[in-house]
Amino acid sequence: MRDNISIKKQKIFLTAVSAMLALFGSFSKAQEKTFFSVKFLGEFSPDPSVYSAGSSGNYFYLFGGKIYFFAWDIWLSSPDKKQIEGVCDSSFAICQSSSAYSLSSKCSFAKDENAWPLSIIVTDFKEYSGIRKYRVRMPFEAGGKYYLFYSLMNNFGPGLYDYFRVGQGLAVSDNIFGPYSKIKFEKSNFWFSDVEPSFGEAVIKSDGKIYIYGADPGALYKKGAVLAAVDENKITDKKSWLYYTEDYEDKKWTSDLPEASVVIEGAEDEFSVSYNEYLGKYTALFYSRSLNKVILKLSKNPWGPWDSIYELKSCIKEEYCAAAKEAPALSTEKGKKIIFVLEKKHIPYFYEVKFGKP
């Protein structure tokens, strides 16, 4: 009899604990929902004088009170956007607004003699052919000069998506708008090969150092981005680069790239990393192809751990979502409101994220 009473008491206790855990779980989810809200702002179409059917990259840089828009793989179309007439590998536009809410159609591409967007990468005729194109990343300033990373892409077929990355390079300019000249490493334009990380997906500066993130196609155990660090005045000295690693107990940085560890799991393609003053944390934002969701991660350090993970938006397969990234130049209220760009069928769209109390 006593055993039956004891068993009943245990069941009542376990039921109460389960109810408390369920209530706590619901409360946590409610807290997450009130921490941020997401608002769709609309399509971004940069230049009304250029008939464009979309672009990739879609970076925004604030310089001299103006927004500079950088893009690659710009599809030039007929006026009705029903036919692709050409592809510009990389270019930039200067915008007459600094607000994401009024930026569309307020930008003007730099153009060549054919009124096509002007390429920002300086190329020798002998090394360029119609089957190669450049995929530029967000420019950044270091030591009074401007740098950007780029991928050299090679086409293998007639389709718009029939290309692959063959190497990663670094280019420099005296001006934010270029032109950018490629920097050689050991007599080659390739700083990294196609099986090494695509460094330059995101770049941040902190305490005199430059942190450079790159998606690592060769990661074995988990897919995502690795991290390099270098003194600001040594950005062009690749031998001075160090890579974050978790392979050792007594050190966290190594000069051996194969020892680099994935620091942002899931960031397998284009993504962003920035410091959010309002939250007092670093933010990593990307589109997860495996989850079909836009993911936001928070950390106190550029290398993690990313202790807070949020789902900002879900996509369905038919939307062909890709390349989500934050545009810090368009953020307001010290980061209480941030803007992220998401590609759908190659068209960039703006979304606003508004945070509650950190």
N, C-alpha and C positions, 0 to 999 in steps of 0.2 A: 504493500500500500504506500509506504513511504517512498519507495523507488518510483512509483507512478506519479506521486506528487512532485518529486524532484525532477522527473522528466518533463512534467507539465510546466514547472517553473522555468526550466531551461528553454523550452519552446517559446514561452512568453517573453523571456529575456532576449532570445535571438530574434524574435519577431519585432520587438521594440528597437533593437539595434538596427535591423534592416530598414525599418521605417525611418529612423534617424538618418541613416546613410542615404536613403532615397531622398529625404527632405534636403539634406546637405547638398546632394548632387543637383537637385532642382535649383537650389539657391545659387550654387556656383554657376550654373548655366544662365540664370537670370542676371547674375553679376556680369557675366561675359557680354550679354546682349546690351546691357546698359553702358558698358565700357566704350563702345563705339557704335556708330551708325554709318551706313554706306548709301551714297546717293549717286544716281546716274546723271551725268551732265550732258552727254551727247557725243557725236562724232567730231573729230578734229580734222579739218581740211585746211592746210596751211595757206596756200597761195591761189587765189581765184583766177590768176592769169595762166596757171599751169594746170592742165587737165590731168589729175592724178587719180589712179584707182587704188591708192594705198601706198604704204611705206613700212619699213622695219627700222629698228633702232629707236627712233622717236625719243630723242634726248632733248632736254631743255636746260639751257645754261644762262644764268643771269650775269650780265656784264655791262657796266656803264649805264645801269638803269634800264637796259633793254634785254629782252629775252631772245636768245639765239636757239634756233631749232636745228638739230642735226639728225640726219636720217640716212639710211642705205636701202638698196633694193627698191628704189622709187619707181613705181609702175606708171608710165606716161600713157594716157589713153586718148581715145577720141572724145570729143565734147560730150557725147551721150554716155561715156564710160562703158560702152559695150564692146570695145575692141582695144587691146593693148598694142600701142604703136612703138614702144621702146622701153628700156629699163636703164635708169641712171644708177650707177653703183654707189655713189655717195655724194652728198651735197649738204648745204646749210641754207637757212633762211633767217632774216632779221624780222622780228615781230614788233608791231606798234602797240601792243598791249602786254601787260605783265600779269594778267589775270586769266586763269583757266576758264572763267565764266564768259569771257568775251574775246578769247584768243583766236578762235576759228575764223579763217579768211582774213586775218589781220597780219599775215606774214608775207614776205617777198623773198623768193629764192634768188641767190646770185646765179646769173645765167651766162651761157656762152653765146657765140655768134649765131647759133641756131635757135636761141631762146629756150634751150634746154637747161635744167639745173646744172651748175658748174661743179665738177668734181673737186674735192678739197685735198686729194692725195696727188702729189707730184709724181708723174710716171714717165720713165724713159720709153720712147717709142719701141726700142729694141726688146724691152722686157714685157711689153703689154701685147695681148692679143684679145680678140673678141670673146674668147672662152674664159677669160679671167676677170674677176671683179673684186672690189674691196668692200668689206663689211666693217665700217668704222664704229668705234665706241665713243662714249662721252669724253670730251676733252677735259683736261685738268691743268692747273697751273703749278709750276714748281721752279723755284729759282729765277723767276722773271720770264720764263718761257712757257709755252703751252705744248702739251703732249696729248697724243691719243694713241690707243692701241687699235690695231686693225687685224682682221682675218683676210687672208688671200683665199678666195673661193675659186673652184674650178668646175666648169659645167661638164656633165657627161651625157647630156641629152637635150632635146629641144624644149622640154617643159620648163615652166617658170620656177619650179622647185627642184629641177635636176642639177644640183650642185653639191659640192662637199668642200670642207675646209682642208687646205693643204699646209697651212702654217700660220703662225701668229707673229706680228711685228709691232714695232713702236715707231712713231713719227713725231716730228717736232716742228714748231713754227714760232715766229716772233709775235704773231697775232692770233687771237682766238679764232678768227675766221679763216686762217690759213693764208696761203697754201701750206700744207704739211709735207715735209721731206722725210723719207724713210731713213731710220738710223740703222746702220749695219752692226751686226754682232759676228765677229770672226769672219768678215768678208761676205756675210750672208744677210739678206733682209729678214730671214726667219730667226726670231729669238726663241721660238718654241715650235715643235713639230706638230703634226696633226694628231698624234697620240698623247701629247702633253696638254696641260690645261690651257684654256683660251683666256689667258690673263687679260684684264682690262674690262671685264663685264661690269665691275664696280670698282671705284677708287675713292678712298677717303683719306684725309690728312688729319693727323693728331700728334701733338707734342714733337714736331719736327720730323716725324716719320710719315711715309706714304704707305698705306695698306692697299694691296692690289688683290682683288678676288678673281678667280677664274674657274669656270666649270671644268671638271676633270673627267674626260671620257674614259680614262684608264683606271678609275677607282674600282677596286675589286669587291670590297665587302659592302659598301654603301655608296650610292650615287649622290653627287652634290658638288659643292664648290670648295676649293682649297684657298689658302691665304698666303701671300708673300708680303714681306715688309722690307723697306729700304730707307736709309736716310734721304731726306728731300734733295740734298745736293749731290746724291750719288745715283739718281734714278737711271742714268744711262750706263752705269757700271753694273752689268748683270752679275758679275762675280761677287758683288756686295749684297746681293739679294739673299734674304733668309726666308725659310718656309716654316709655317707653324706645323708642329708635329706632336702627336700623343704617343709616340713609340718609346719614349724614354721617361724615366722618373725624375732625372736630374736636370733636364733641359726641355724647353718648349719650342726652340727654334733651331733649324738645321740648314746647312748650306746644300744639302743633298735633296734635290727635288723629289726623287722617288720615295723619300721618307715622309713627304707631306701628308697630312691627315685631312679628311673632309671636315670642314668646320660648319657648313650649312647644308645639312642633309636635305635632299629634294630639289635643290637649286641646280638643275641640270642644263639649263639653257640660258636665256637672258634673264637678268634679275637686277635688283638694286640693293645697296646698303647705304645707309646714311645715319647721322646722329640727329635724334629728335630732342630739341631743347625742352619742349613741354613735358615729354615723358621722362626725360633724363636718361634715355637709353638709346642704344643702336637698334635700328629697324632693318630687317631683311624682308624683302617683298618679292614674290615670284609666282609664276603659274605652275602648278603641279600637273604634269600630264597624266600621271597614274591616278590621281584623285579627281581630276577635272575641276580643280578649285584654285582660286587665288589665295595664297597663304601669306600671312604676316607673322614674323617672329621677332621677339624682343630679347635684348641682352645688355648687360652692363659693360661688356667688352667687345671689341671688334671680332674676336675669335670665338665668342660664346662663353659659357653654354647658353643656348637660346631657351630660357626657362618658361617663356610664355609663347604659345602658338595659337593663332586665331585664323578662322576661315572667313575671308572677306566676301567672296562671291563664288557661286557655283556656275559651271557652264555645261551645256549639253553638247554632245558630239558634233551635231550639225552646225554649231556656231563656229567651229574651228578656232577656238581661243588659243592664244599664245602670247609669250613675251610680255608678261605683266611686270611693270616696274614703277617705282615711285618717281615723281618729278619734284625733287626738293625745292627747285627754283620757283615753283608755283605754290608752295605751302604758305599758309598764313597763320597768324596768331602764335608764332614761335613753334609751329608744328601741331597745334591743337587741331587744325584742319590740314590734311595732306591730300595731294592729288596723285592718283596713279593712272597709268596708261595701260590699256589692254587691247591687244590686236584681236579682231574678229574678221576672218576671211581677208586678212592683210590690211584692213582698215583700222586706224587707231581711234580709240574711244576714251573719253575722260570719265573718271569716277572720283567722287569726294569721300574721304573718310574723316569723320568728326569724332574725336575722342572725348570721353567723359573725364572724370577726375582720375589722375594717374595713381 
